[in-house]
Amino acid sequence: MPRYLSMVQIDEKTAPAEGPSDALMQRMGELIEEMTKAGVLLDTAGLTPTAQGTRVRWEKGQLSVTDGPFTEAKEVVGGYAIVQAKDMAEAIEWTKRFLKVHEEHWTVTCEVREIMEG
């Protein structure tokens, strides 16, 4: 069965400074448990803010290293999930359910892509 990577993109400027609410974390935990029991969820995690990250870039034969935050980025990857689903449609349905656990004040985008095998 194919695997899919869902990259959770958030706008750090509009995300709540206090982070996810307790209610959101409870709903997220319930969905994660359901997905794990269904054998769909292989791995998931949130990421630290870009202020704690570093970008390493290769361009024109030169390496550069830049410490965060990355002010030029409107949306950043704030987390990920790796799911195993029968097809892209099923992976998207699980992603929609993930997005719906968020409160209305969140702006969250998930980019879902199939992981190339072999």
N, CA, C and O atoms as CSV, one atom per row, in Angstrom:
chain,resi,resn,atom,element,x,y,z
A,1,MET,N,N,0.847,-1.174,0.000
A,1,MET,CA,C,0.000,0.000,0.000
A,1,MET,C,C,0.902,1.251,0.000
A,1,MET,O,O,1.908,1.288,0.709
A,2,PRO,N,N,0.544,2.262,-0.788
A,2,PRO,CA,C,1.385,3.450,-0.868
A,2,PRO,C,C,1.385,4.263,0.431
A,2,PRO,O,O,0.438,4.224,1.216
A,3,ARG,N,N,2.477,4.997,0.623
A,3,ARG,CA,C,2.616,5.892,1.772
A,3,ARG,C,C,2.555,7.335,1.274
A,3,ARG,O,O,2.970,7.647,0.158
A,4,TYR,N,N,2.030,8.197,2.129
A,4,TYR,CA,C,1.871,9.605,1.781
A,4,TYR,C,C,2.417,10.473,2.906
A,4,TYR,O,O,2.272,10.158,4.087
A,5,LEU,N,N,3.043,11.562,2.513
A,5,LEU,CA,C,3.536,12.546,3.466
A,5,LEU,C,C,2.597,13.738,3.427
A,5,LEU,O,O,2.363,14.320,2.368
A,6,SER,N,N,2.066,14.094,4.570
A,6,SER,CA,C,1.241,15.289,4.700
A,6,SER,C,C,2.068,16.319,5.452
A,6,SER,O,O,2.346,16.155,6.640
A,7,MET,N,N,2.463,17.385,4.754
A,7,MET,CA,C,3.245,18.457,5.377
A,7,MET,C,C,2.273,19.517,5.857
A,7,MET,O,O,1.535,20.101,5.064
A,8,VAL,N,N,2.277,19.761,7.148
A,8,VAL,CA,C,1.354,20.697,7.771
A,8,VAL,C,C,1.989,22.089,7.734
A,8,VAL,O,O,2.999,22.339,8.392
A,9,GLN,N,N,1.391,22.977,6.965
A,9,GLN,CA,C,1.925,24.328,6.818
A,9,GLN,C,C,1.092,25.297,7.630
A,9,GLN,O,O,-0.137,25.289,7.565
A,10,ILE,N,N,1.782,26.138,8.403
A,10,ILE,CA,C,1.107,27.148,9.209
A,10,ILE,C,C,1.762,28.502,8.959
A,10,ILE,O,O,2.898,28.582,8.492
A,11,ASP,N,N,1.031,29.554,9.277
A,11,ASP,CA,C,1.583,30.904,9.246
A,11,ASP,C,C,1.960,31.231,10.683
A,11,ASP,O,O,1.089,31.476,11.518
A,12,GLU,N,N,3.256,31.236,10.972
A,12,GLU,CA,C,3.706,31.467,12.338
A,12,GLU,C,C,3.276,32.837,12.872
A,12,GLU,O,O,3.155,33.020,14.083
A,13,LYS,N,N,3.048,33.785,11.981
A,13,LYS,CA,C,2.661,35.131,12.420
A,13,LYS,C,C,1.231,35.173,12.953
A,13,LYS,O,O,0.909,36.017,13.789
A,14,THR,N,N,0.366,34.269,12.478
A,14,THR,CA,C,-1.032,34.287,12.908
A,14,THR,C,C,-1.383,33.120,13.825
A,14,THR,O,O,-2.491,33.076,14.359
A,15,ALA,N,N,-0.474,32.183,14.018
A,15,ALA,CA,C,-0.741,31.060,14.917
A,15,ALA,C,C,-0.775,31.583,16.359
A,15,ALA,O,O,-0.027,32.501,16.696
A,16,PRO,N,N,-1.625,31.013,17.203
A,16,PRO,CA,C,-1.700,31.470,18.591
A,16,PRO,C,C,-0.339,31.352,19.293
A,16,PRO,O,O,0.310,30.308,19.237
A,17,ALA,N,N,0.074,32.423,19.944
A,17,ALA,CA,C,1.381,32.446,20.626
A,17,ALA,C,C,1.470,31.363,21.695
A,17,ALA,O,O,2.545,30.819,21.949
A,18,GLU,N,N,0.333,31.051,22.322
A,18,GLU,CA,C,0.327,30.038,23.372
A,18,GLU,C,C,0.299,28.622,22.810
A,18,GLU,O,O,0.360,27.653,23.566
A,19,GLY,N,N,0.207,28.498,21.492
A,19,GLY,CA,C,0.179,27.190,20.859
A,19,GLY,C,C,-1.221,26.605,20.840
A,19,GLY,O,O,-2.193,27.313,21.104
A,20,PRO,N,N,-1.333,25.331,20.534
A,20,PRO,CA,C,-2.639,24.680,20.444
A,20,PRO,C,C,-3.338,24.647,21.810
A,20,PRO,O,O,-2.688,24.500,22.845
A,21,SER,N,N,-4.652,24.783,21.800
A,21,SER,CA,C,-5.443,24.711,23.029
A,21,SER,C,C,-5.471,23.271,23.544
A,21,SER,O,O,-5.167,22.327,22.814
A,22,ASP,N,N,-5.839,23.126,24.808
A,22,ASP,CA,C,-5.988,21.783,25.377
A,22,ASP,C,C,-7.062,20.994,24.627
A,22,ASP,O,O,-6.915,19.793,24.398
A,23,ALA,N,N,-8.148,21.684,24.245
A,23,ALA,CA,C,-9.235,21.011,23.516
A,23,ALA,C,C,-8.738,20.509,22.160
A,23,ALA,O,O,-9.067,19.398,21.744
A,24,LEU,N,N,-7.945,21.334,21.475
A,24,LEU,CA,C,-7.384,20.923,20.183
A,24,LEU,C,C,-6.482,19.710,20.370
A,24,LEU,O,O,-6.561,18.751,19.603
A,25,MET,N,N,-5.634,19.749,21.376
A,25,MET,CA,C,-4.723,18.627,21.610
A,25,MET,C,C,-5.503,17.348,21.945
A,25,MET,O,O,-5.093,16.254,21.559
A,26,GLN,N,N,-6.613,17.483,22.655
A,26,GLN,CA,C,-7.435,16.303,22.955
A,26,GLN,C,C,-8.041,15.733,21.672
A,26,GLN,O,O,-7.985,14.526,21.439
A,27,ARG,N,N,-8.619,16.605,20.842
A,27,ARG,CA,C,-9.198,16.136,19.568
A,27,ARG,C,C,-8.121,15.513,18.680
A,27,ARG,O,O,-8.353,14.489,18.037
A,28,MET,N,N,-6.949,16.136,18.652
A,28,MET,CA,C,-5.834,15.616,17.857
A,28,MET,C,C,-5.429,14.232,18.372
A,28,MET,O,O,-5.205,13.314,17.583
A,29,GLY,N,N,-5.338,14.085,19.690
A,29,GLY,CA,C,-4.978,12.793,20.278
A,29,GLY,C,C,-5.980,11.706,19.932
A,29,GLY,O,O,-5.601,10.569,19.651
A,30,GLU,N,N,-7.266,12.059,19.952
A,30,GLU,CA,C,-8.309,11.086,19.612
A,30,GLU,C,C,-8.204,10.658,18.151
A,30,GLU,O,O,-8.352,9.478,17.834
A,31,LEU,N,N,-7.949,11.619,17.262
A,31,LEU,CA,C,-7.806,11.282,15.840
A,31,LEU,C,C,-6.554,10.436,15.613
A,31,LEU,O,O,-6.592,9.461,14.862
A,32,ILE,N,N,-5.461,10.801,16.250
A,32,ILE,CA,C,-4.217,10.032,16.121
A,32,ILE,C,C,-4.427,8.597,16.597
A,32,ILE,O,O,-3.956,7.652,15.964
A,33,GLU,N,N,-5.133,8.440,17.707
A,33,GLU,CA,C,-5.419,7.093,18.212
A,33,GLU,C,C,-6.260,6.298,17.210
A,33,GLU,O,O,-5.987,5.126,16.954
A,34,GLU,N,N,-7.282,6.942,16.648
A,34,GLU,CA,C,-8.126,6.270,15.652
A,34,GLU,C,C,-7.314,5.860,14.429
A,34,GLU,O,O,-7.449,4.740,13.937
A,35,MET,N,N,-6.472,6.767,13.939
A,35,MET,CA,C,-5.666,6.474,12.752
A,35,MET,C,C,-4.653,5.369,13.024
A,35,MET,O,O,-4.386,4.540,12.154
A,36,THR,N,N,-4.090,5.358,14.227
A,36,THR,CA,C,-3.127,4.320,14.603
A,36,THR,C,C,-3.818,2.958,14.660
A,36,THR,O,O,-3.299,1.975,14.132
A,37,LYS,N,N,-4.984,2.901,15.299
A,37,LYS,CA,C,-5.737,1.642,15.383
A,37,LYS,C,C,-6.150,1.141,14.012
A,37,LYS,O,O,-6.197,-0.068,13.784
A,38,ALA,N,N,-6.454,2.059,13.085
A,38,ALA,CA,C,-6.848,1.685,11.721
A,38,ALA,C,C,-5.651,1.255,10.877
A,38,ALA,O,O,-5.825,0.784,9.753
A,39,GLY,N,N,-4.429,1.412,11.412
A,39,GLY,CA,C,-3.233,1.026,10.671
A,39,GLY,C,C,-2.844,2.011,9.591
A,39,GLY,O,O,-2.054,1.686,8.705
A,40,VAL,N,N,-3.394,3.217,9.657
A,40,VAL,CA,C,-3.139,4.231,8.632
A,40,VAL,C,C,-1.945,5.104,8.998
A,40,VAL,O,O,-1.098,5.391,8.151
A,41,LEU,N,N,-1.876,5.526,10.256
A,41,LEU,CA,C,-0.834,6.466,10.686
A,41,LEU,C,C,0.461,5.733,10.993
A,41,LEU,O,O,0.501,4.865,11.866
A,42,LEU,N,N,1.521,6.086,10.269
A,42,LEU,CA,C,2.833,5.485,10.491
A,42,LEU,C,C,3.696,6.347,11.392
A,42,LEU,O,O,4.462,5.823,12.201
A,43,ASP,N,N,3.582,7.683,11.263
A,43,ASP,CA,C,4.375,8.596,12.090
A,43,ASP,C,C,3.776,9.987,11.978
A,43,ASP,O,O,3.205,10.346,10.949
A,44,THR,N,N,3.909,10.765,13.040
A,44,THR,CA,C,3.464,12.154,13.025
A,44,THR,C,C,4.195,12.922,14.108
A,44,THR,O,O,4.586,12.353,15.127
A,45,ALA,N,N,4.376,14.207,13.888
A,45,ALA,CA,C,4.992,15.059,14.906
A,45,ALA,C,C,4.845,16.515,14.505
A,45,ALA,O,O,4.722,16.847,13.326
A,46,GLY,N,N,4.861,17.372,15.509
A,46,GLY,CA,C,4.941,18.800,15.271
A,46,GLY,C,C,6.407,19.204,15.266
A,46,GLY,O,O,7.265,18.463,15.747
A,47,LEU,N,N,6.687,20.367,14.728
A,47,LEU,CA,C,8.060,20.858,14.658
A,47,LEU,C,C,8.197,22.124,15.496
A,47,LEU,O,O,7.227,22.854,15.698
A,48,THR,N,N,9.402,22.374,15.977
A,48,THR,CA,C,9.659,23.591,16.736
A,48,THR,C,C,9.543,24.792,15.803
A,48,THR,O,O,9.621,24.629,14.586
A,49,PRO,N,N,9.358,25.996,16.348
A,49,PRO,CA,C,9.262,27.199,15.509
A,49,PRO,C,C,10.524,27.423,14.678
A,49,PRO,O,O,11.604,26.949,15.030
A,50,THR,N,N,10.373,28.149,13.573
A,50,THR,CA,C,11.521,28.404,12.697
A,50,THR,C,C,12.618,29.180,13.408
A,50,THR,O,O,13.776,29.117,12.993
A,51,ALA,N,N,12.291,29.902,14.459
A,51,ALA,CA,C,13.313,30.624,15.225
A,51,ALA,C,C,14.354,29.659,15.787
A,51,ALA,O,O,15.483,30.054,16.077
A,52,GLN,N,N,13.973,28.406,15.939
A,52,GLN,CA,C,14.889,27.394,16.467
A,52,GLN,C,C,15.477,26.513,15.362
A,52,GLN,O,O,16.157,25.527,15.646
A,53,GLY,N,N,15.215,26.870,14.111
A,53,GLY,CA,C,15.672,26.059,12.986
A,53,GLY,C,C,16.850,26.678,12.255
A,53,GLY,O,O,17.224,27.825,12.497
A,54,THR,N,N,17.416,25.903,11.366
A,54,THR,CA,C,18.524,26.337,10.526
A,54,THR,C,C,18.292,25.807,9.121
A,54,THR,O,O,17.885,24.659,8.941
A,55,ARG,N,N,18.552,26.644,8.131
A,55,ARG,CA,C,18.480,26.218,6.731
A,55,ARG,C,C,19.892,26.058,6.193
A,55,ARG,O,O,20.756,26.916,6.378
A,56,VAL,N,N,20.098,24.935,5.524
A,56,VAL,CA,C,21.368,24.683,4.838
A,56,VAL,C,C,21.039,24.627,3.354
A,56,VAL,O,O,20.204,23.832,2.922
A,57,ARG,N,N,21.702,25.476,2.577
A,57,ARG,CA,C,21.365,25.619,1.151
A,57,ARG,C,C,22.600,25.346,0.296
A,57,ARG,O,O,23.711,25.758,0.631
A,58,TRP,N,N,22.384,24.651,-0.805
A,58,TRP,CA,C,23.416,24.396,-1.812
A,58,TRP,C,C,23.001,25.148,-3.054
A,58,TRP,O,O,21.938,24.881,-3.614
A,59,GLU,N,N,23.825,26.088,-3.498
A,59,GLU,CA,C,23.503,26.878,-4.673
A,59,GLU,C,C,24.788,27.275,-5.380
A,59,GLU,O,O,25.705,27.828,-4.773
A,60,LYS,N,N,24.840,26.983,-6.677
A,60,LYS,CA,C,25.987,27.335,-7.513
A,60,LYS,C,C,27.310,26.855,-6.911
A,60,LYS,O,O,28.315,27.566,-6.932
A,61,GLY,N,N,27.284,25.636,-6.377
A,61,GLY,CA,C,28.492,25.038,-5.841
A,61,GLY,C,C,28.918,25.549,-4.484
A,61,GLY,O,O,30.019,25.244,-4.027
A,62,GLN,N,N,28.060,26.326,-3.825
A,62,GLN,CA,C,28.400,26.889,-2.522
A,62,GLN,C,C,27.342,26.505,-1.488
A,62,GLN,O,O,26.149,26.447,-1.787
A,63,LEU,N,N,27.806,26.244,-0.267
A,63,LEU,CA,C,26.903,25.988,0.840
A,63,LEU,C,C,26.704,27.261,1.640
A,63,LEU,O,O,27.641,28.037,1.827
A,64,SER,N,N,25.490,27.475,2.111
A,64,SER,CA,C,25.232,28.565,3.048
A,64,SER,C,C,24.377,28.016,4.181
A,64,SER,O,O,23.572,27.106,3.986
A,65,VAL,N,N,24.562,28.579,5.356
A,65,VAL,CA,C,23.826,28.165,6.540
A,65,VAL,C,C,23.173,29.411,7.127
A,65,VAL,O,O,23.851,30.401,7.406
A,66,THR,N,N,21.854,29.361,7.316
A,66,THR,CA,C,21.102,30.504,7.829
A,66,THR,C,C,20.286,30.058,9.029
A,66,THR,O,O,19.509,29.107,8.939
A,67,ASP,N,N,20.458,30.740,10.148
A,67,ASP,CA,C,19.663,30.453,11.333
A,67,ASP,C,C,18.312,31.142,11.232
A,67,ASP,O,O,18.202,32.221,10.651
A,68,GLY,N,N,17.283,30.516,11.800
A,68,GLY,CA,C,15.944,31.087,11.814
A,68,GLY,C,C,15.862,32.222,12.813
A,68,GLY,O,O,16.799,32.437,13.582
A,69,PRO,N,N,14.765,32.949,12.818
A,69,PRO,CA,C,13.555,32.688,12.048
A,69,PRO,C,C,13.702,33.124,10.601
A,69,PRO,O,O,14.577,33.925,10.272
A,70,PHE,N,N,12.859,32.606,9.755
A,70,PHE,CA,C,12.924,32.867,8.324
A,70,PHE,C,C,11.793,33.825,7.965
A,70,PHE,O,O,10.703,33.395,7.586
A,71,THR,N,N,12.052,35.089,8.084
A,71,THR,CA,C,11.016,36.121,7.966
A,71,THR,C,C,10.413,36.193,6.573
A,71,THR,O,O,9.279,36.650,6.428
A,72,GLU,N,N,11.135,35.756,5.538
A,72,GLU,CA,C,10.607,35.844,4.179
A,72,GLU,C,C,9.556,34.776,3.901
A,72,GLU,O,O,8.841,34.863,2.903
A,73,ALA,N,N,9.451,33.782,4.758
A,73,ALA,CA,C,8.496,32.698,4.536
A,73,ALA,C,C,7.151,33.047,5.157
A,73,ALA,O,O,7.073,33.325,6.354
A,74,LYS,N,N,6.090,33.033,4.350
A,74,LYS,CA,C,4.749,33.279,4.891
A,74,LYS,C,C,4.245,32.030,5.603
A,74,LYS,O,O,3.785,32.106,6.742
A,75,GLU,N,N,4.329,30.898,4.947
A,75,GLU,CA,C,3.924,29.637,5.552
A,75,GLU,C,C,5.151,28.765,5.742
A,75,GLU,O,O,6.045,28.737,4.897
A,76,VAL,N,N,5.184,28.056,6.856
A,76,VAL,CA,C,6.294,27.153,7.141
A,76,VAL,C,C,5.729,25.791,7.510
A,76,VAL,O,O,4.571,25.682,7.914
A,77,VAL,N,N,6.540,24.760,7.373
A,77,VAL,CA,C,6.124,23.423,7.778
A,77,VAL,C,C,6.165,23.381,9.304
A,77,VAL,O,O,7.221,23.547,9.915
A,78,GLY,N,N,5.002,23.158,9.904
A,78,GLY,CA,C,4.898,23.124,11.356
A,78,GLY,C,C,4.767,21.716,11.904
A,78,GLY,O,O,4.773,21.513,13.118
A,79,GLY,N,N,4.647,20.737,11.005
A,79,GLY,CA,C,4.519,19.351,11.418
A,79,GLY,C,C,4.321,18.469,10.201
A,79,GLY,O,O,4.304,18.942,9.065
A,80,TYR,N,N,4.174,17.188,10.456
A,80,TYR,CA,C,4.006,16.248,9.348
A,80,TYR,C,C,3.270,15.012,9.842
A,80,TYR,O,O,3.178,14.754,11.042
A,81,ALA,N,N,2.754,14.263,8.888
A,81,ALA,CA,C,2.206,12.931,9.154
A,81,ALA,C,C,2.569,12.045,7.979
A,81,ALA,O,O,2.538,12.478,6.828
A,82,ILE,N,N,2.906,10.821,8.273
A,82,ILE,CA,C,3.118,9.819,7.231
A,82,ILE,C,C,2.012,8.789,7.398
A,82,ILE,O,O,1.885,8.152,8.443
A,83,VAL,N,N,1.210,8.640,6.341
A,83,VAL,CA,C,0.099,7.698,6.387
A,83,VAL,C,C,0.257,6.663,5.287
A,83,VAL,O,O,0.877,6.904,4.251
A,84,GLN,N,N,-0.324,5.508,5.550
A,84,GLN,CA,C,-0.365,4.443,4.552
A,84,GLN,C,C,-1.826,4.270,4.190
A,84,GLN,O,O,-2.646,3.906,5.034
A,85,ALA,N,N,-2.148,4.530,2.937
A,85,ALA,CA,C,-3.542,4.505,2.489
A,85,ALA,C,C,-3.630,3.771,1.160
A,85,ALA,O,O,-2.629,3.583,0.467
A,86,LYS,N,N,-4.859,3.355,0.814
A,86,LYS,CA,C,-5.025,2.606,-0.434
A,86,LYS,C,C,-4.769,3.480,-1.657
A,86,LYS,O,O,-4.350,2.988,-2.704
A,87,ASP,N,N,-5.029,4.813,-1.513
A,87,ASP,CA,C,-4.803,5.720,-2.633
A,87,ASP,C,C,-4.771,7.162,-2.123
A,87,ASP,O,O,-4.973,7.413,-0.935
A,88,MET,N,N,-4.518,8.098,-3.026
A,88,MET,CA,C,-4.444,9.512,-2.668
A,88,MET,C,C,-5.762,10.012,-2.085
A,88,MET,O,O,-5.761,10.818,-1.155
A,89,ALA,N,N,-6.875,9.544,-2.619
A,89,ALA,CA,C,-8.185,9.981,-2.132
A,89,ALA,C,C,-8.361,9.661,-0.646
A,89,ALA,O,O,-8.864,10.489,0.114
A,90,GLU,N,N,-7.951,8.470,-0.238
A,90,GLU,CA,C,-8.062,8.099,1.174
A,90,GLU,C,C,-7.120,8.946,2.026
A,90,GLU,O,O,-7.494,9.384,3.114
A,91,ALA,N,N,-5.913,9.176,1.546
A,91,ALA,CA,C,-4.954,10.019,2.279
A,91,ALA,C,C,-5.522,11.431,2.459
A,91,ALA,O,O,-5.359,12.038,3.518
A,92,ILE,N,N,-6.175,11.940,1.443
A,92,ILE,CA,C,-6.771,13.282,1.518
A,92,ILE,C,C,-7.933,13.299,2.514
A,92,ILE,O,O,-8.100,14.280,3.238
A,93,GLU,N,N,-8.724,12.250,2.564
A,93,GLU,CA,C,-9.835,12.200,3.521
A,93,GLU,C,C,-9.323,12.260,4.962
A,93,GLU,O,O,-9.889,12.972,5.792
A,94,TRP,N,N,-8.256,11.518,5.260
A,94,TRP,CA,C,-7.670,11.577,6.598
A,94,TRP,C,C,-7.116,12.976,6.873
A,94,TRP,O,O,-7.228,13.478,7.991
A,95,THR,N,N,-6.531,13.594,5.875
A,95,THR,CA,C,-5.990,14.947,6.030
A,95,THR,C,C,-7.103,15.945,6.317
A,95,THR,O,O,-6.939,16.825,7.161
A,96,LYS,N,N,-8.222,15.821,5.634
A,96,LYS,CA,C,-9.365,16.701,5.892
A,96,LYS,C,C,-9.830,16.567,7.339
A,96,LYS,O,O,-10.140,17.564,7.991
A,97,ARG,N,N,-9.876,15.347,7.831
A,97,ARG,CA,C,-10.288,15.127,9.223
A,97,ARG,C,C,-9.298,15.780,10.178
A,97,ARG,O,O,-9.700,16.354,11.190
A,98,PHE,N,N,-8.018,15.699,9.868
A,98,PHE,CA,C,-6.997,16.352,10.690
A,98,PHE,C,C,-7.215,17.859,10.721
A,98,PHE,O,O,-7.163,18.471,11.788
A,99,LEU,N,N,-7.460,18.460,9.561
A,99,LEU,CA,C,-7.655,19.912,9.504
A,99,LEU,C,C,-8.890,20.339,10.297
A,99,LEU,O,O,-8.882,21.393,10.932
A,100,LYS,N,N,-9.935,19.542,10.267
A,100,LYS,CA,C,-11.188,19.907,10.932
A,100,LYS,C,C,-11.115,19.873,12.456
A,100,LYS,O,O,-12.015,20.402,13.109
A,101,VAL,N,N,-10.079,19.271,13.054
A,101,VAL,CA,C,-9.971,19.293,14.513
A,101,VAL,C,C,-9.509,20.664,15.015
A,101,VAL,O,O,-9.619,20.952,16.207
A,102,HIS,N,N,-8.993,21.509,14.123
A,102,HIS,CA,C,-8.512,22.840,14.496
A,102,HIS,C,C,-9.672,23.814,14.685
A,102,HIS,O,O,-10.707,23.705,14.027
A,103,GLU,N,N,-9.480,24.766,15.593
A,103,GLU,CA,C,-10.471,25.822,15.785
A,103,GLU,C,C,-10.459,26.748,14.577
A,103,GLU,O,O,-9.523,26.730,13.778
A,104,GLU,N,N,-11.516,27.565,14.449
A,104,GLU,CA,C,-11.672,28.435,13.286
A,104,GLU,C,C,-10.571,29.483,13.155
A,104,GLU,O,O,-10.291,29.929,12.043
A,105,HIS,N,N,-9.941,29.887,14.250
A,105,HIS,CA,C,-8.921,30.940,14.160
A,105,HIS,C,C,-7.590,30.440,13.587
A,105,HIS,O,O,-6.706,31.248,13.303
A,106,TRP,N,N,-7.435,29.133,13.414
A,106,TRP,CA,C,-6.225,28.585,12.809
A,106,TRP,C,C,-6.312,28.684,11.289
A,106,TRP,O,O,-7.386,28.538,10.706
A,107,THR,N,N,-5.163,28.933,10.657
A,107,THR,CA,C,-5.030,28.798,9.214
A,107,THR,C,C,-3.978,27.714,8.992
A,107,THR,O,O,-2.794,27.917,9.260
A,108,VAL,N,N,-4.422,26.578,8.506
A,108,VAL,CA,C,-3.547,25.415,8.337
A,108,VAL,C,C,-3.749,24.860,6.935
A,108,VAL,O,O,-4.881,24.694,6.481
A,109,THR,N,N,-2.656,24.577,6.259
A,109,THR,CA,C,-2.694,23.962,4.933
A,109,THR,C,C,-1.863,22.691,4.997
A,109,THR,O,O,-0.773,22.681,5.569
A,110,CYS,N,N,-2.373,21.631,4.415
A,110,CYS,CA,C,-1.599,20.390,4.327
A,110,CYS,C,C,-1.319,20.082,2.859
A,110,CYS,O,O,-2.231,20.032,2.033
A,111,GLU,N,N,-0.071,19.880,2.560
A,111,GLU,CA,C,0.321,19.417,1.228
A,111,GLU,C,C,0.535,17.915,1.330
A,111,GLU,O,O,1.386,17.451,2.089
A,112,VAL,N,N,-0.247,17.152,0.555
A,112,VAL,CA,C,-0.181,15.694,0.600
A,112,VAL,C,C,0.521,15.203,-0.662
A,112,VAL,O,O,0.123,15.521,-1.783
A,113,ARG,N,N,1.588,14.412,-0.448
A,113,ARG,CA,C,2.329,13.874,-1.601
A,113,ARG,C,C,2.683,12.420,-1.347
A,113,ARG,O,O,3.018,12.025,-0.229
A,114,GLU,N,N,2.601,11.635,-2.411
A,114,GLU,CA,C,2.963,10.218,-2.303
A,114,GLU,C,C,4.476,10.101,-2.150
A,114,GLU,O,O,5.241,10.814,-2.800
A,115,ILE,N,N,4.885,9.191,-1.283
A,115,ILE,CA,C,6.313,8.930,-1.080
A,115,ILE,C,C,6.765,7.940,-2.147
A,115,ILE,O,O,6.168,6.876,-2.315
A,116,MET,N,N,7.805,8.296,-2.854
A,116,MET,CA,C,8.336,7.407,-3.901
A,116,MET,C,C,8.985,6.190,-3.261
A,116,MET,O,O,9.775,6.319,-2.325
A,117,GLU,N,N,8.657,5.036,-3.756
A,117,GLU,CA,C,9.203,3.790,-3.234
A,117,GLU,C,C,10.399,3.343,-4.050
A,117,GLU,O,O,10.469,3.565,-5.258
A,118,GLY,N,N,11.335,2.711,-3.367
A,118,GLY,CA,C,12.460,2.071,-4.015
A,118,GLY,C,C,13.451,2.991,-4.569
A,118,GLY,O,O,14.448,2.552,-5.142
